Amino acid sequence: MPTRGIKVAANESVRESRILESNVTGRKCWNWSIFPLIALSCFLGIDLTQPSKFSRKWKTALSFFSLIIHAAVSVNSLIIIHGQLYHMVNMYFGEGGNHSRTFIWNMITDFINFEVGCFGVHLILFFDVRKKWPSLMKAFQCLIPLFDDEFYDRLRRLSFAGVAHVVLGVTAMSFLGTITTASAKSPFTVKLLAFSESLLQFYPAFGIVLFATVSYAASLSFQSITSMLNSSGRLQACNLSNSDVIVLKRYYVSACQTVDILNDCFGWLLLLVVPHLFIAKINVTFYWFGNPKETTSISGILFFVFQLVNLFIICISSDSIRVESDKMLKELLRLEMKPENNTYRKQVHELILHQALTSPRISALGFFYVGKKLIPTMIGTTLTYYFILRQFRALEEKH
């Protein structure tokens, strides 16, 4: 909904302005709260700022140049995988390590998964998310009256935490991975491949953190509406009327539209990242338990934990929108049952029906919903493929 439409609705009566007067802030803003993530996006060559016409061209050129470099690194990595397979096996499993076909194909799948995942996310961030980002920011501008200074402070702290998660996690993986592979008797190109695979995890991790931060902000818009409904003492003082309920309904519609734009902005990203994490979990599980003789490095454990945390971040942040929307629905039901609210019961009932039919959820372009239900699905999928790979391994040992 356009911002002007919301302002007009908010000025229709004195009661409406009283509901919102404590939520309007003039000191802090959206750009201030997510500045750490915006700065990191510029560093990664995905400029999410709104530059002037003069700087837009050269910023786009630099971003495109970083994408070309990433593409060249990915192609070179695939060439190394094809030409240096024997040395890669020796580096990961040792000279006398496990050279079974099952393990080798598992390792090839692992490398290709990360090359495609990292470059694919970079591609989506550059061409899709960057293009739709202004529309998403404009949608959040429509919800400004719902946000106060505390909201912007919480969002800024979350942005800093997200940047720390990305930078420290990827840096630690790259550092430990370099130490692990330095002693291996393998060509420099193979060691460089392992290092670049860890370093390029910046892109999937950044995409996940960016999505989680925006999802959290969207969930807080529903939380703010629920707080208005839950403040029974203030509602009575304001002598809530039908026009007040209409304003709340308009904000709910705006919040749902924001979630729709969020789905459109990050749909392709989720469609790539979630399977990417699933495949990584399956491969790591087989590395660890497929052969008890192999020892697991600290970098491998850190890598597993980092990917698992990323999956939890996606699921929990996505579910937060549904959870806050359900809380709002429960509060509306409580409000409808109050006997003193007969004057606007019809409006509240209509809002309940509207919310029940349009409950917002995060999905990957409609292919699947993203939420905590993905976690047991991941466990089941991992176990299924693990036992399949174990059967292939057992057949190899027999022959």
C-alpha positions as CSV (number, residue, x, y, z in Angstrom):
1,M,0.0,0.0,0.0
2,P,1.4,3.5,-0.8
3,T,2.7,5.5,2.1
4,R,0.4,8.4,1.3
5,G,-2.6,6.2,1.6
6,I,-1.5,5.2,5.1
7,K,-1.0,8.8,6.2
8,V,-4.4,9.8,5.0
9,A,-6.0,7.0,6.8
10,A,-4.0,7.8,10.0
11,N,-5.3,11.4,9.9
12,E,-9.0,10.5,9.5
13,S,-9.6,10.9,13.2
14,V,-7.9,12.0,16.4
15,R,-8.2,8.5,17.8
16,E,-6.1,7.0,15.1
17,S,-3.3,9.5,15.7
18,R,-3.4,8.7,19.4
19,I,-2.9,5.0,18.7
20,L,0.2,5.7,16.6
21,E,1.7,8.8,18.3
22,S,4.0,6.8,20.6
23,N,5.4,4.7,17.7
24,V,6.5,7.4,15.3
25,T,10.3,8.1,15.5
26,G,12.2,11.0,14.0
27,R,15.7,10.2,15.2
28,K,16.6,6.8,13.7
29,C,15.7,5.3,10.4
30,W,15.7,2.0,8.4
31,N,19.0,2.8,6.5
32,W,20.7,3.5,9.9
33,S,19.6,0.2,11.4
34,I,20.8,-2.1,8.5
35,F,24.0,-0.1,7.7
36,P,26.4,-2.9,8.7
37,L,24.8,-5.2,6.2
38,I,24.8,-2.6,3.5
39,A,28.5,-1.9,4.1
40,L,29.3,-5.6,3.8
41,S,27.3,-5.9,0.6
42,C,29.5,-3.2,-0.9
43,F,32.6,-5.0,0.2
44,L,31.3,-8.2,-1.5
45,G,30.5,-6.5,-4.8
46,I,26.7,-6.4,-4.3
47,D,25.9,-2.8,-3.8
48,L,22.5,-2.5,-2.1
49,T,22.8,1.3,-1.6
50,Q,20.8,3.8,-3.7
51,P,23.7,5.8,-5.4
52,S,23.4,8.9,-7.4
53,K,23.3,8.7,-11.2
54,F,26.9,9.7,-11.3
55,S,28.2,6.9,-9.1
56,R,25.7,4.2,-10.1
57,K,27.5,3.3,-13.3
58,W,31.0,2.8,-11.9
59,K,29.6,1.0,-8.8
60,T,27.6,-1.4,-11.1
61,A,30.8,-1.9,-13.2
62,L,32.8,-2.8,-10.1
63,S,30.1,-5.2,-8.9
64,F,29.9,-6.8,-12.3
65,F,33.7,-7.1,-12.4
66,S,33.7,-9.0,-9.1
67,L,31.0,-11.3,-10.5
68,I,33.2,-12.0,-13.5
69,I,36.2,-12.8,-11.2
70,H,34.0,-15.1,-9.2
71,A,32.9,-16.9,-12.4
72,A,36.5,-17.3,-13.5
73,V,37.4,-18.8,-10.1
74,S,34.5,-21.2,-10.3
75,V,35.4,-22.4,-13.8
76,N,39.0,-22.8,-12.8
77,S,37.9,-24.8,-9.8
78,L,35.9,-27.2,-12.0
79,I,38.9,-27.6,-14.2
80,I,41.1,-28.4,-11.2
81,I,38.5,-30.9,-9.9
82,H,38.6,-32.7,-13.3
83,G,42.3,-32.6,-13.8
84,Q,43.7,-33.0,-10.3
85,L,41.2,-35.5,-8.8
86,Y,43.9,-38.0,-7.6
87,H,45.7,-35.2,-5.7
88,M,42.5,-34.0,-4.2
89,V,41.7,-37.5,-2.9
90,N,45.2,-37.7,-1.4
91,M,44.9,-34.3,0.2
92,Y,41.5,-35.2,1.9
93,F,42.0,-38.9,2.7
94,G,45.8,-39.2,2.7
95,E,48.1,-41.4,0.6
96,G,46.7,-44.6,2.2
97,G,43.3,-43.2,2.7
98,N,39.9,-44.2,1.4
99,H,39.9,-44.2,-2.4
100,S,36.6,-46.0,-2.9
101,R,34.4,-44.8,-5.7
102,T,31.6,-43.9,-3.3
103,F,33.8,-41.6,-1.3
104,I,35.3,-40.1,-4.5
105,W,31.9,-39.3,-6.0
106,N,30.8,-37.9,-2.7
107,M,33.8,-35.6,-2.6
108,I,33.2,-34.5,-6.2
109,T,29.5,-33.8,-5.4
110,D,30.6,-31.8,-2.4
111,F,33.0,-29.6,-4.4
112,I,30.5,-29.0,-7.2
113,N,27.7,-28.3,-4.7
114,F,29.8,-25.5,-3.1
115,E,31.1,-24.0,-6.4
116,V,27.5,-23.9,-7.8
117,G,26.1,-22.7,-4.5
118,C,28.5,-19.9,-3.9
119,F,28.5,-18.6,-7.5
120,G,24.7,-19.1,-7.8
121,V,24.0,-17.1,-4.7
122,H,26.4,-14.3,-5.9
123,L,24.5,-14.3,-9.3
124,I,21.1,-14.1,-7.6
125,L,22.2,-11.4,-5.2
126,F,23.6,-9.3,-8.1
127,F,20.8,-9.7,-10.6
128,D,17.7,-10.5,-8.6
129,V,18.0,-9.3,-5.0
130,R,19.8,-6.0,-5.9
131,K,17.1,-5.2,-8.5
132,K,14.2,-5.9,-6.1
133,W,15.8,-4.4,-3.0
134,P,14.4,-0.8,-3.5
135,S,10.8,-2.2,-3.7
136,L,11.3,-4.1,-0.5
137,M,12.7,-1.0,1.2
138,K,9.7,1.1,-0.1
139,A,7.4,-1.5,1.4
140,F,9.0,-1.1,4.8
141,Q,8.7,2.7,4.5
142,C,4.9,2.1,4.6
143,L,5.3,0.5,8.0
144,I,7.3,3.3,9.6
145,P,4.5,4.4,12.0
146,L,4.6,0.9,13.5
147,F,8.3,1.2,14.3
148,D,9.9,3.0,17.2
149,D,13.5,3.7,18.3
150,E,13.7,0.4,20.1
151,F,12.9,-1.4,16.8
152,Y,15.7,0.3,15.0
153,D,18.1,-0.4,17.9
154,R,17.3,-4.1,17.9
155,L,17.6,-4.2,14.1
156,R,21.0,-2.5,14.2
157,R,22.3,-4.9,16.9
158,L,21.0,-7.8,14.8
159,S,22.8,-6.4,11.7
160,F,26.1,-6.2,13.6
161,A,25.6,-9.8,14.9
162,G,24.9,-11.0,11.4
163,V,28.1,-9.3,10.0
164,A,30.1,-10.8,12.9
165,H,28.6,-14.3,12.1
166,V,29.6,-14.0,8.4
167,V,33.0,-12.5,8.8
168,L,34.2,-14.5,11.8
169,G,32.7,-17.8,10.6
170,V,34.1,-17.7,7.1
171,T,37.5,-16.3,8.3
172,A,37.8,-19.1,10.9
173,M,36.9,-21.8,8.3
174,S,39.4,-20.4,5.8
175,F,42.2,-20.1,8.4
176,L,41.8,-23.6,9.8
177,G,41.3,-25.1,6.4
178,T,44.6,-23.5,5.2
179,I,46.4,-25.0,8.2
180,T,44.9,-28.4,7.6
181,T,45.8,-28.5,3.9
182,A,49.2,-26.9,4.2
183,S,50.9,-30.1,5.4
184,A,49.3,-32.2,2.6
185,K,51.5,-33.3,-0.3
186,S,49.3,-31.8,-3.0
187,P,49.9,-29.3,-5.8
188,F,49.4,-25.6,-5.0
189,T,46.4,-25.4,-7.3
190,V,44.5,-28.0,-5.2
191,K,45.3,-26.2,-2.0
192,L,44.2,-23.0,-3.5
193,L,40.9,-24.7,-4.5
194,A,40.2,-25.7,-0.9
195,F,41.0,-22.2,0.3
196,S,38.8,-20.5,-2.3
197,E,35.9,-22.8,-1.5
198,S,36.0,-21.7,2.2
199,L,36.5,-18.0,1.4
200,L,33.7,-17.9,-1.1
201,Q,31.3,-19.0,1.6
202,F,30.9,-15.2,2.2
203,Y,28.2,-15.1,-0.4
204,P,25.8,-17.8,0.9
205,A,26.3,-16.7,4.5
206,F,25.7,-13.0,3.6
207,G,22.5,-13.9,1.7
208,I,21.2,-15.9,4.6
209,V,21.9,-13.2,7.2
210,L,20.4,-10.5,4.9
211,F,17.2,-12.6,4.5
212,A,17.1,-13.3,8.2
213,T,17.4,-9.6,9.2
214,V,14.6,-8.5,6.8
215,S,12.4,-11.4,8.0
216,Y,12.9,-10.4,11.6
217,A,11.9,-6.8,10.7
218,A,8.8,-8.1,9.0
219,S,7.9,-10.1,12.0
220,L,8.2,-7.1,14.3
221,S,5.6,-5.3,12.2
222,F,3.1,-7.9,13.2
223,Q,4.3,-7.8,16.8
224,S,3.7,-4.0,16.8
225,I,0.1,-4.4,15.7
226,T,-0.4,-7.1,18.3
227,S,1.0,-4.7,21.0
228,M,-1.6,-2.1,19.9
229,L,-4.4,-4.7,20.3
230,N,-2.9,-6.0,23.6
231,S,-2.8,-2.6,25.3
232,S,-6.4,-2.9,26.6
233,G,-5.9,0.0,29.0
234,R,-4.8,2.3,26.3
235,L,-7.5,1.1,23.9
236,Q,-10.2,2.0,26.5
237,A,-8.6,5.3,27.0
238,C,-8.6,6.0,23.3
239,N,-12.2,4.8,23.1
240,L,-11.4,2.6,20.1
241,S,-13.9,2.8,17.3
242,N,-14.5,1.2,13.9
243,S,-12.1,3.7,12.2
244,D,-9.3,2.6,14.5
245,V,-9.9,-1.1,13.5
246,I,-9.8,0.0,9.9
247,V,-6.4,1.6,10.4
248,L,-5.1,-1.5,12.0
249,K,-6.4,-3.6,9.2
250,R,-4.6,-1.4,6.7
251,Y,-1.4,-1.8,8.5
252,Y,-1.9,-5.6,8.6
253,V,-2.5,-5.5,4.8
254,S,0.7,-3.5,4.4
255,A,2.7,-6.0,6.5
256,C,1.4,-8.9,4.4
257,Q,2.3,-7.0,1.2
258,T,5.8,-6.6,2.6
259,V,6.1,-10.3,3.2
260,D,4.9,-10.9,-0.4
261,I,7.7,-8.6,-1.7
262,L,10.2,-10.3,0.6
263,N,9.2,-13.7,-0.9
264,D,9.6,-12.3,-4.3
265,C,13.0,-10.7,-3.5
266,F,14.5,-13.8,-1.8
267,G,12.6,-16.6,-3.5
268,W,15.4,-17.7,-5.8
269,L,17.9,-17.4,-3.1
270,L,16.0,-19.7,-0.8
271,L,15.4,-22.1,-3.6
272,L,19.2,-22.5,-4.1
273,V,20.5,-22.1,-0.5
274,V,18.2,-24.7,1.2
275,P,19.1,-27.6,-1.1
276,H,22.7,-26.4,-1.0
277,L,22.7,-26.8,2.8
278,F,20.9,-30.2,2.6
279,I,23.5,-31.6,0.2
280,A,26.3,-30.3,2.4
281,K,24.9,-32.0,5.5
282,I,24.5,-35.3,3.6
283,N,28.1,-35.3,2.3
284,V,29.6,-34.3,5.7
285,T,27.6,-37.0,7.5
286,F,29.0,-39.6,5.1
287,Y,32.5,-38.3,5.5
288,W,32.3,-38.7,9.3
289,F,30.5,-41.9,9.7
290,G,31.0,-43.7,6.3
291,N,34.5,-44.8,7.3
292,P,35.4,-45.0,11.0
293,K,39.2,-45.1,10.1
294,E,39.1,-41.5,8.8
295,T,39.8,-38.7,11.4
296,T,37.7,-35.6,11.2
297,S,39.6,-32.3,11.2
298,I,38.7,-29.3,13.3
299,S,38.0,-27.3,10.2
300,G,35.5,-30.0,9.1
301,I,33.7,-29.8,12.4
302,L,33.6,-26.0,12.2
303,F,32.3,-26.2,8.7
304,F,29.5,-28.5,9.7
305,V,28.5,-26.3,12.7
306,F,28.6,-23.2,10.5
307,Q,26.3,-24.7,7.9
308,L,23.9,-26.1,10.6
309,V,23.7,-22.6,12.2
310,N,22.9,-21.1,8.8
311,L,20.1,-23.6,8.3
312,F,18.7,-22.8,11.8
313,I,18.9,-19.0,11.0
314,I,16.8,-19.5,7.9
315,C,14.2,-21.6,9.5
316,I,13.8,-19.6,12.7
317,S,13.7,-16.2,11.0
318,S,11.1,-17.5,8.5
319,D,8.9,-19.0,11.2
320,S,9.0,-15.8,13.3
321,I,6.7,-14.1,10.7
322,R,4.1,-16.9,11.1
323,V,4.4,-17.0,14.9
324,E,3.8,-13.2,15.3
325,S,0.9,-13.3,12.8
326,D,-0.7,-16.1,14.8
327,K,-0.2,-14.1,18.0
328,M,-2.1,-11.2,16.4
329,L,-4.9,-13.6,15.4
330,K,-5.2,-14.8,19.0
331,E,-5.3,-11.2,20.2
332,L,-8.1,-10.4,17.7
333,L,-10.1,-13.3,18.9
334,R,-9.7,-12.2,22.5
335,L,-10.8,-8.7,21.5
336,E,-13.8,-9.9,19.7
337,M,-15.0,-11.8,22.8
338,K,-15.1,-8.7,24.9
339,P,-18.8,-7.7,25.6
340,E,-18.0,-4.0,25.6
341,N,-16.7,-4.1,22.1
342,N,-20.1,-4.7,20.4
343,T,-19.8,-1.4,18.4
344,Y,-16.8,-2.6,16.3
345,R,-17.2,-6.4,16.6
346,K,-18.1,-6.7,12.9
347,Q,-14.9,-4.9,11.9
348,V,-12.8,-7.1,14.1
349,H,-14.5,-10.3,12.8
350,E,-13.8,-9.2,9.2
351,L,-10.2,-8.7,10.1
352,I,-10.0,-12.1,11.7
353,L,-11.5,-13.7,8.6
354,H,-9.1,-11.8,6.4
355,Q,-6.1,-12.8,8.5
356,A,-7.2,-16.5,8.6
357,L,-7.3,-16.5,4.8
358,T,-4.1,-14.5,4.2
359,S,-1.7,-15.8,6.9
360,P,1.8,-14.8,5.7
361,R,4.4,-17.5,5.2
362,I,7.9,-17.6,3.6
363,S,8.3,-19.9,0.6
364,A,10.9,-20.6,-2.0
365,L,9.0,-19.5,-5.1
366,G,6.1,-21.6,-4.0
367,F,8.1,-24.9,-4.3
368,F,8.2,-25.4,-0.5
369,Y,7.5,-23.4,2.7
370,V,10.5,-22.4,4.8
371,G,10.3,-22.9,8.5
372,K,11.3,-25.1,11.4
373,K,9.6,-28.0,9.8
374,L,12.5,-28.2,7.4
375,I,14.8,-29.4,10.3
376,P,13.2,-32.8,10.8
377,T,12.9,-33.1,7.0
378,M,16.7,-32.5,6.8
379,I,17.3,-35.1,9.4
380,G,15.2,-37.7,7.6
381,T,16.7,-36.9,4.2
382,T,20.3,-37.0,5.6
383,L,19.7,-40.4,7.2
384,T,18.0,-41.8,4.0
385,Y,20.9,-40.8,1.7
386,Y,23.4,-41.9,4.3
387,F,22.1,-45.4,4.4
388,I,22.0,-45.5,0.6
389,L,25.6,-44.4,0.4
390,R,26.5,-47.0,3.0
391,Q,24.9,-49.7,0.8
392,F,27.0,-48.6,-2.2
393,R,30.1,-48.7,0.0
394,A,29.2,-52.2,1.2
395,L,28.8,-53.4,-2.3
396,E,32.2,-52.0,-3.2
397,E,33.9,-53.8,-0.3
398,K,32.4,-57.1,-1.4
399,H,33.9,-56.7,-4.9
